[in-house]
Amino acid sequence: MARRCLVTGKGVLSGNNVSHANNKTKRRYLPNLQIASLVSDALGQSVRLRLTTRGIRTVEKNGGLDMWLLSRSDADLHDEVRRLKRRVEKALAKKSAAAA
């Protein structure tokens, strides 16, 4: 599994450790990934995603998982999140057809 946020796309960066003697050795800067359980109102269940803390804040600011998914175009989304968006759209279409 790649160390990449499914919302922001942040991944691993590389750089150098620099000692007091100015010796440089390669190092990796890892994103602050968390496994977050976000509730989908359309699906009626929680969904577990690997997100950075910034990604979690972004989703919450946009009104939750469903609202964030529906506001993004498919081209901007990771494959796993795109499949989740399709499930949410089908569930919402089913609910609106049942209400009509």
VOGU-84305 format. One record per residue (C-alpha): residue in one letter; y, z, x. Coordinates in steps of 0.001 Angstrom, whole numbers, padded with zeros to 6 digits, always signed. Layout:
BEGIN
AYZX/...
***
This chain:
BEGIN
M+000000+000000+000000/A+003356-001015+001416/R+006051+001574+002018/R+008527-000110-000309/C+010454+001125-003343/L+009612-000809-006505/V+013151-000438-007865/T+015529-000839-004933/G+013270-002768-002561/K+014038-000419+000325/G+011397-000535+003024/V+010698+000572+006576/L+013410-000029+009188/S+012974+000055+012950/G+015165+001374+015713/N+015136+003416+018883/N+014815+007054+019815/V+017412+007611+022495/S+016871+010537+024842/H+019511+012477+026738/A+018626+010329+029763/N+019278+007236+027589/N+015587+006239+027546/K+014812+004134+024493/T+011489+004161+022662/K+010717+002363+019414/R+010564+004340+016183/R+010316+003687+012451/Y+012714+004897+009773/L+010668+005509+006616/P+012210+005441+003134/N+012149+008650+001098/L+009343+007553-001244/Q+008222+009806-004062/I+005524+009317-006680/A+007453+009605-009937/S+006053+009790-013460/L+008546+008087-015747/V+008142+008160-019519/S+008130+004833-021346/D+009231+005300-024948/A+007927+001867-025970/L+004445+002461-024554/G+004334+006117-025541/Q+002972+007204-022168/S+004107+008066-018673/V+003930+005552-015837/R+003481+006530-012189/L+005520+004542-009667/R+006353+004926-005962/L+010145+005072-005865/T+012813+006240-003485/T+015021+009051-004670/R+017827+006505-005054/G+015518+004373-007219/I+014744+007336-009478/R+018476+007975-009908/T+019072+004295-010685/V+016447+004271-013440/E+017780+007493-014971/K+021381+006239-014854/N+020408+003089-016773/G+018951+005074-019658/G+015318+005441-018660/L+012480+003184-017636/D+012487+000881-020685/M+016234+000249-020615/W+016173-000402-016867/L+013265-002850-017173/L+014861-004796-020015/S+018195-005085-018187/R+016628-006757-015111/S+015573-010386-014758/D+011976-011139-013851/A+013002-012733-010549/D+014474-009420-009352/L+011327-007380-010030/H+008237-006631-007950/D+004955-008018-009386/E+003696-004593-010473/V+006967-003788-012243/R+007055-007273-013815/R+003649-006623-015429/L+004968-003288-016716/K+008019-005049-018193/R+005759-007480-020052/R+003781-004552-021523/V+007020-002896-022675/E+008314-006133-024236/K+005039-006634-026136/A+005068-003043-027382/L+008679-003355-028587/A+007917-006680-030308/K+004929-005095-032023/K+007038-002150-033233/S+009808-004410-034546/A+007264-006625-036374/A+005687-003542-037976/A+009111-002256-039084/A+010093-005582-040678/
***
